[in-house]
């Protein structure tokens, strides 16, 4: 039986067979309270892949935080072959302020590879780039939609990344959406280093969604079984592969009432919603411009012209 190589994170040597928690010091709040980045590592003595499972890159995306927390507290993946690195909450600052971004408005997921002398977002991006990415083989980064924008459980992966696409199919979310790598993102920085990170999306920010949490856990379990890291009968679930997607936008401002639900199949010309004024004098239908599925939906009852309303994925 081969043993895993040693991993050193923040100066701590994690040997095969060890499970350890590491707090990486980041900075201090204006109150002089120290902020840490907690990292939880679970290692087997048996050789195997190193997989990162992270949540809270955007501080207001609570579903991801709860998902990783649940995996940890219920010790879901035991025993394993290889190494799991859990980071339940990456953006502590955003979490404290119920915000997607950092106090200066910077988005961590647009700050890679970062710098140890840059902004707070840049410093945390640098920690992930130098301390985490070099050790991993694969990763699952758990996200949600935005404020009042819900995503049906889906994996986003660049279809040019063949290994990533294979992992996405093993994960088995309801939808797999073609999403090219975005400059300065966590996923692209990992890919530049020949690492493959899937982005899971489910639910909306600042709102817990049981389905999204359950699907993230079930998909992670399937992917780890596929990689041979945990035992069990691998029962793959076929995903709908979305090659193209686009948002339908509001043509007028008013009260938005959808007539479709997330995940629902729709046809070209089908009425998906209606927008009306507060007085019942104006009523404008929102119709689908193509066949497809509802992969995202605006939950905001009052919308302005140009707002994103319904995200249609074409398979």
N, C-alpha and C positions, 0 to 999 in steps of 0.2 A: 504494500500500500504506500503510495507516494504521499508526501506531506506538502501542504501549501508553503509557499515562500512567505517570509516575514513581511508584514506591512507596518510602516511607521507613519503615524498621523499625529501632527502637532508634537513631535518629539517622543511620542509614546510608541513603543514596539509592541504590536499585538501579535502574539505567536499563535500557531495553529492550536485549536482546542480552547482558546480563550474567548470569553465574552466580557466586554468592557465598555464602559461609558466614558466619553471624553468631552470635556467642556473647553471649547476653543474661545479664548477671550477676544472680543471684538473691539469694544470701546465703552465709554461711559455716557449715560444720559446726562442732561444738564444738572440733574440732582446729584450727580457723581455716583449713581448706581451703576455697577458693572454689568454689562450685557455680554452673555456667553452664547455660543452656538453649540448646543448639545448634540453629540454624535454618538450613536449606539452601534457597536460592532459585535456581530455574532460570528465566530469562526469555528469551522470543523477541523479535525485533524486530517480529514480526507481531502484530497485534491479536488478542486472544482472551481467554477466561475466565481467572480466577485460581482455582486449585483447591488446597486444603490437603489433605495426606495425613499423618495423625498416628497415632502409636502410644504405648503406655505411659502413658496418662492414669491408669491404675491400674498401679502399679509392678511388680506380680507377674504382669501379663498379657504374657508374653514373646512370644507369637506375633505380636502387632502390631509390637513392636519389631523382630523379625527380618524381618518382611515389608517394612517401610519401609527398613530397612538394605539388604536385598537389592535393592530398587528402585534405591537410590542407588549401590551398589557395582557393579551390573551395567549402570548407565545405560540402564534399560529403555525409557524414553520419550524418544527422541531421533531426529529433531528434533521440536519441539513448536510449536504456535501458542498464544500466551498465556503464562501463568506457572504454575509448580508450586512450592508451598511444602511442603517436607518437614520434619516434626519427628518423628524416630524415637522419642525418649524424652522425654515431657513431664514425668513425675513421677520425677525423679532420686532423690529421697529414698526413695520406695517401692521403687525398683529396688535401691538399696543395702541395704535391710533385708528384701528379699523380701516386701514388704508391699503390700497394695492401697492403703493410706492413707499419710498423713504421720505423723511421730513423735508428734504430739498426737492421732492417731486421726481427723483430719478427712479427708473424701473430697473430692478436687479436683473431681469431677464433681457435687458438690452445693454448690459454693462460688462460683458465678458470680453477678453480674459481678465480684465480688472487690473488694479495696481494697489500695492500696499501703501501708497502715498496719495491715493485719489480720494474721491467721495466715499461716504459710508457704503453705498451700493458697490462701488468699485473695489473697496477693501474686502467685502464679503465675496464678491465674484472672484477676487484673487485667491482667497482661502479655498474656495471650491476648485479653482483651476489648479492650484499647486498642491493641495493636501488630499483631495478626494479623487479628481478625474484620473490622475496617473495610476491609481490602484484598481479601478473598476474595469470590468469588461462590458457590462450592460447596466441599464438603469430604467426606472419608471418614475417619471416626474408627474405628480398628480395635481391637476388644476381644476378650475370651474369656469363657468362663463362670467361675464361682468355683472355690474349692478343691474338687477332686474332683467338680465339676459340669461336664460337657462340653456344649457347644452344637454342633449340626450347622451348617455354614456357612449364615448367614442375614443378611439386611439388616433392620434395624428402622427404621421410618419412620412418622411420623404420617400416616395416610391422608387427613387434612384438608389436608395440604401437597401440593397437586397436582404442583408441580414436583418435590418430593422423591420422590413416588411414581413419576413418569416416570423420574427418575434411577435409582431402585431397580430398575425393570424393565429399564433399559439395563444396569445392573450385572450382573443375571442370576445372583444367588446361588440356591442350591437353594430357599430359602424367603424370602418377604417377609412380615414379621410386623408387624401394626398395633401401633404403640407410641406412644401419646400423649406429647407433650413433658413432661418432668419438670422441676418447678421447680428453679431454680438450677443446671441442667445446662448443659454446653457447647453441646449441640445447641439447647436452648431459647434461650439467650442469642444464638446466631447467628440463629435464626429471628426473634427480636424485631427484629433489624437487617436483616431481609429477605435473609438468607443461608440456604443449604440444606445441612445436613450430614447425611450418612447415617451410621448406626452399623452397622458390620459386626461380627458375633459369630462366632467359630469356635474350637473346642477348649476347653481349660480352663487356668486359671492355673498357672504354674510347671511347665508341661509343653509341649514343642514338639510340634506336630502338622503334618505335611507337607501333608495335604489342606487344612487351614485356611489355611495360608500360600499354597499354590498357587491356591486359589479366590479369595483376597483379591487376588492379583496379576492373575489372569485377569479378575475383575470390574472392577477398576480400569482395566485396558486397554480393556475394552468401553465403560466409561463415558466415558473420554477420547476414544475414537473417536466416540461418540455426540455429544459436545460439539464435535467437529471439531478437537480439539487435536492428535491424532496421526493419521497415515495408516494405511490398511489396510482390508480388507473387514470391515465390521461384521457379525458373525454373532451375532445376539441369541439368548440362551437363555431359554426361557420358564420363569419361576419359579412355584412353587406359592404362591399368595397366602393367607396365614393371617389370617383375620378375627378369630378368637378363639383363645386358648390358656390352658391352666391346668395347674398341677402336681398330680399325684396324690401324696398324702402317706402316710407310713407310719402304719398303725393300731396297730401294736405295735412294740416294740424287738426287735432281733435281727440275724441275718446275712442280708444282702440279696443275692439272686442274680437278676439280670435275665435274661429269656429273649428279649428283643428287642434290636435294635441301633439306634444313631442313624440317623435318616433313614428308618426302616422304616415302612411303612403298617400301621395297626392297625385293628381293628374293635371296636365296642362289645361288651363282655363277654369279649373276648380276654384270656387270662392274659399279663401282661407280665413278671411276676417272682414270686418267693416269698420270704417272710421266715420264718426258723426260729430256734428257740433253739439254743444250742450243744450240746444233748444229743439233738436229734432227736425231742423229745417234742411240740413245737408247730410246725406248719407252716401259714402263712397266705398264700393267694394274693393277688396284686395284680392286679386286673382293670381294663381300660380302661372308662371311663364314657361313651365316645363314639367315633365313627369319627374317624380323623385320622392324623397322622404324629408320630413321635417326634422332636421338635426339640431336646430336652435330656434328659440322663440323668445320674443320680447314679452315680459310680464308687466310692463309699465302701462297703466290704464290711460294715461294722457301722453300723447306723442306730438312731436313737431314734424313739420315737413322735412323729409330727408332722413328721419330716424330709421334705423334697421328694425325690421318687424319680424320676418320669418326667414330662417336660413334653410334653403332647399339644397339637399345633396342629390346629385344624379349618379346612378349606379350603372 
